Structures are given as structure tokens and as C-alpha cells.
Amino acid sequence: MSGRLSPGSVSTKLQRIAELPRTAPSRPKTTLAHHIDKEWMHEAWRRTRRDAAPGIDGTTAEEYAK
């Protein structure tokens, strides 16, 4: 893989995850971990608002960056 993911590739991956229940309704959905890779997480972090409220666990963007 090279560099950052494009917004389109992130959207495509999210769309595939969202379509799983419709395309394979009888297939068990036990985890989504295999759909999430380092590049995808980095792009999600890049898109995170740094001035947003802390997450449900109380972690701020600044704390998470460390």
C-alpha cells in the first residue's frame, strides 16, 4: 500500500461493510476487525475533528494522538 487512502477508498470500504447484512443475510456477522487496517484507521484519525468532544471513554483527540 502506498501513502494515504483516498476519501473514495474509505467510502468504498465503509459501503462494503454496510452492505454485508443485505448481501449475505445468513452469514454470521461476528466481527468487522478484518475490514479495518492500519491505513483505514490512519485516514479515520486524519478526518477526526481535533476540537470535538471527548469520546465515550473520555479520551480527547489530543490524548489519543499521544
ChimeraX commands (.cxc) that place a marker at each C-alpha (Angstrom):
marker #1 position 0.00,0.00,0.00 radius 0.5
marker #1 position 1.19,3.47,-0.69 radius 0.5
marker #1 position 0.56,6.62,1.32 radius 0.5
marker #1 position -2.82,7.77,2.48 radius 0.5
marker #1 position -6.11,6.29,1.42 radius 0.5
marker #1 position -8.26,8.44,-0.77 radius 0.5
marker #1 position -11.66,9.57,0.50 radius 0.5
marker #1 position -13.18,7.36,-2.18 radius 0.5
marker #1 position -11.41,4.23,-0.98 radius 0.5
marker #1 position -12.53,4.87,2.61 radius 0.5
marker #1 position -16.10,5.41,1.45 radius 0.5
marker #1 position -15.95,2.25,-0.66 radius 0.5
marker #1 position -14.77,0.19,2.31 radius 0.5
marker #1 position -17.50,1.65,4.54 radius 0.5
marker #1 position -20.08,0.89,1.86 radius 0.5
marker #1 position -18.93,-2.75,1.65 radius 0.5
marker #1 position -19.20,-3.11,5.43 radius 0.5
marker #1 position -22.69,-1.58,5.40 radius 0.5
marker #1 position -23.83,-3.92,2.60 radius 0.5
marker #1 position -22.77,-7.14,4.36 radius 0.5
marker #1 position -26.12,-7.76,6.08 radius 0.5
marker #1 position -28.01,-7.28,2.78 radius 0.5
marker #1 position -25.70,-9.27,0.54 radius 0.5
marker #1 position -25.14,-12.21,2.89 radius 0.5
marker #1 position -28.04,-12.20,5.39 radius 0.5
marker #1 position -27.50,-15.78,6.56 radius 0.5
marker #1 position -23.76,-15.34,7.09 radius 0.5
marker #1 position -22.89,-14.68,10.75 radius 0.5
marker #1 position -21.53,-11.21,11.47 radius 0.5
marker #1 position -19.26,-11.73,14.44 radius 0.5
marker #1 position -16.55,-9.15,13.79 radius 0.5
marker #1 position -15.65,-6.34,11.46 radius 0.5
marker #1 position -12.00,-6.29,12.51 radius 0.5
marker #1 position -10.79,-7.93,9.29 radius 0.5
marker #1 position -12.19,-4.97,7.30 radius 0.5
marker #1 position -10.19,-2.40,9.25 radius 0.5
marker #1 position -6.49,-1.99,8.52 radius 0.5
marker #1 position -3.81,0.47,9.57 radius 0.5
marker #1 position -4.28,2.75,6.57 radius 0.5
marker #1 position -8.05,2.89,7.13 radius 0.5
marker #1 position -7.56,3.80,10.80 radius 0.5
marker #1 position -5.00,6.47,9.87 radius 0.5
marker #1 position -7.44,8.07,7.43 radius 0.5
marker #1 position -10.20,7.98,10.06 radius 0.5
marker #1 position -7.83,9.71,12.51 radius 0.5
marker #1 position -6.90,12.30,9.88 radius 0.5
marker #1 position -10.60,13.14,9.48 radius 0.5
marker #1 position -11.23,13.44,13.23 radius 0.5
marker #1 position -12.08,16.92,14.44 radius 0.5
marker #1 position -9.44,17.84,16.96 radius 0.5
marker #1 position -11.78,20.25,18.74 radius 0.5
marker #1 position -14.63,17.73,19.11 radius 0.5
marker #1 position -15.92,16.48,22.44 radius 0.5
marker #1 position -14.09,13.52,24.03 radius 0.5
marker #1 position -15.20,10.03,23.04 radius 0.5
marker #1 position -17.42,7.82,25.14 radius 0.5
marker #1 position -14.32,6.65,27.01 radius 0.5
marker #1 position -13.40,10.25,27.84 radius 0.5
marker #1 position -10.32,10.28,25.58 radius 0.5
marker #1 position -9.69,13.54,23.74 radius 0.5
marker #1 position -8.15,13.76,20.28 radius 0.5
marker #1 position -5.02,15.24,21.85 radius 0.5
marker #1 position -4.69,12.34,24.30 radius 0.5
marker #1 position -5.30,9.79,21.55 radius 0.5
marker #1 position -2.58,11.36,19.39 radius 0.5
marker #1 position -0.02,10.64,22.09 radius 0.5
marker link #1:1,2 radius 0.2
marker link #1:2,3 radius 0.2
marker link #1:3,4 radius 0.2
marker link #1:4,5 radius 0.2
marker link #1:5,6 radius 0.2
marker link #1:6,7 radius 0.2
marker link #1:7,8 radius 0.2
marker link #1:8,9 radius 0.2
marker link #1:9,10 radius 0.2
marker link #1:10,11 radius 0.2
marker link #1:11,12 radius 0.2
marker link #1:12,13 radius 0.2
marker link #1:13,14 radius 0.2
marker link #1:14,15 radius 0.2
marker link #1:15,16 radius 0.2
marker link #1:16,17 radius 0.2
marker link #1:17,18 radius 0.2
marker link #1:18,19 radius 0.2
marker link #1:19,20 radius 0.2
marker link #1:20,21 radius 0.2
marker link #1:21,22 radius 0.2
marker link #1:22,23 radius 0.2
marker link #1:23,24 radius 0.2
marker link #1:24,25 radius 0.2
marker link #1:25,26 radius 0.2
marker link #1:26,27 radius 0.2
marker link #1:27,28 radius 0.2
marker link #1:28,29 radius 0.2
marker link #1:29,30 radius 0.2
marker link #1:30,31 radius 0.2
marker link #1:31,32 radius 0.2
marker link #1:32,33 radius 0.2
marker link #1:33,34 radius 0.2
marker link #1:34,35 radius 0.2
marker link #1:35,36 radius 0.2
marker link #1:36,37 radius 0.2
marker link #1:37,38 radius 0.2
marker link #1:38,39 radius 0.2
marker link #1:39,40 radius 0.2
marker link #1:40,41 radius 0.2
marker link #1:41,42 radius 0.2
marker link #1:42,43 radius 0.2
marker link #1:43,44 radius 0.2
marker link #1:44,45 radius 0.2
marker link #1:45,46 radius 0.2
marker link #1:46,47 radius 0.2
marker link #1:47,48 radius 0.2
marker link #1:48,49 radius 0.2
marker link #1:49,50 radius 0.2
marker link #1:50,51 radius 0.2
marker link #1:51,52 radius 0.2
marker link #1:52,53 radius 0.2
marker link #1:53,54 radius 0.2
marker link #1:54,55 radius 0.2
marker link #1:55,56 radius 0.2
marker link #1:56,57 radius 0.2
marker link #1:57,58 radius 0.2
marker link #1:58,59 radius 0.2
marker link #1:59,60 radius 0.2
marker link #1:60,61 radius 0.2
marker link #1:61,62 radius 0.2
marker link #1:62,63 radius 0.2
marker link #1:63,64 radius 0.2
marker link #1:64,65 radius 0.2
marker link #1:65,66 radius 0.2
view
